Amino acid sequence: MRETSYYITAVLKAPVTSEKYIEGIYRAIGQLCFYGGSIAPSRHEYIQRQYGPGARTVVYRKMLIVFNVRRDVIMIRRVMPGGLIR
């Protein structure tokens, strides 16, 4: 997330956009406590191999939030550009 924030702030010269974008990602992560368990595990082989069986994903704009659900705990594994998944 730091890299994303830096890129938007420094390279694109859009600090306000960066702040709003990062806040949106945090909001999306925060909302997972309400519905994260209802999201089906990812069918993508890369996600399952890297983050374990049952790893789930949700998209915020062009970012992919990878997480696992263990009992009643949501564990965020990675936030990455969705374009990295092939």
C-alpha positions as CSV (number, residue, x, y, z in Angstrom):
1,M,0.0,0.0,0.0
2,R,3.0,2.3,0.6
3,E,4.2,1.7,-2.9
4,T,0.8,2.5,-4.3
5,S,0.5,5.7,-2.2
6,Y,4.0,6.8,-3.2
7,Y,3.3,6.2,-6.9
8,I,0.1,8.2,-6.9
9,T,1.5,10.9,-4.7
10,A,5.0,11.3,-6.2
11,V,4.9,10.0,-9.7
12,L,1.4,11.0,-10.7
13,K,1.6,14.2,-8.5
14,A,-1.9,13.6,-7.0
15,P,-1.6,13.5,-3.2
16,V,-5.3,14.1,-2.6
17,T,-6.2,11.3,-4.9
18,S,-3.7,9.0,-3.2
19,E,-5.2,9.7,0.2
20,K,-8.7,9.0,-1.0
21,Y,-7.6,5.8,-2.8
22,I,-5.8,4.4,0.2
23,E,-8.8,5.3,2.5
24,G,-11.0,3.5,0.1
25,I,-8.9,0.4,0.3
26,Y,-9.0,0.5,4.1
27,R,-12.7,1.0,4.0
28,A,-13.1,-2.1,1.7
29,I,-10.9,-4.1,4.1
30,G,-13.0,-2.9,7.1
31,Q,-16.2,-4.0,5.5
32,L,-14.9,-7.6,5.1
33,C,-15.8,-8.2,8.7
34,F,-19.5,-8.0,7.7
35,Y,-19.4,-10.2,4.6
36,G,-15.9,-11.7,4.1
37,G,-17.1,-15.2,5.0
38,S,-19.7,-15.2,2.3
39,I,-17.2,-14.7,-0.5
40,A,-16.3,-17.9,-2.2
41,P,-12.7,-19.0,-2.3
42,S,-10.8,-17.8,-5.3
43,R,-10.6,-20.3,-8.2
44,H,-7.4,-18.7,-9.4
45,E,-4.5,-21.2,-9.2
46,Y,-1.9,-18.6,-8.3
47,I,-4.0,-17.3,-5.4
48,Q,-4.5,-20.7,-4.0
49,R,-0.9,-21.7,-4.4
50,Q,0.5,-18.5,-2.8
51,Y,-2.0,-17.9,-0.1
52,G,-3.4,-21.4,0.7
53,P,-6.5,-23.3,0.0
54,G,-9.5,-21.2,0.8
55,A,-7.9,-17.9,0.0
56,R,-10.5,-15.3,-1.1
57,T,-10.3,-12.1,-3.0
58,V,-12.2,-8.9,-3.3
59,V,-11.6,-6.1,-5.8
60,Y,-11.4,-2.4,-4.9
61,R,-11.1,-0.5,-8.2
62,K,-8.0,-2.1,-9.8
63,M,-6.6,-3.5,-6.6
64,L,-7.0,-7.0,-5.4
65,I,-7.4,-7.7,-1.7
66,V,-6.4,-11.3,-0.8
67,F,-7.5,-12.6,2.5
68,N,-8.2,-15.8,4.4
69,V,-11.0,-16.5,6.9
70,R,-10.1,-18.5,10.0
71,R,-13.0,-19.1,12.3
72,D,-14.3,-15.6,12.8
73,V,-11.0,-13.8,11.9
74,I,-10.3,-12.1,8.5
75,M,-6.6,-12.2,7.8
76,I,-5.5,-9.8,5.0
77,R,-2.7,-11.5,3.1
78,R,-1.9,-9.0,0.4
79,V,-3.2,-5.9,-1.4
80,M,-1.9,-5.8,-5.0
81,P,-2.7,-4.6,-8.5
82,G,-5.2,-7.0,-10.0
83,G,-3.2,-6.9,-13.3
84,L,-0.5,-8.9,-11.6
85,I,-2.7,-12.0,-11.6
86,R,-2.5,-13.9,-14.9
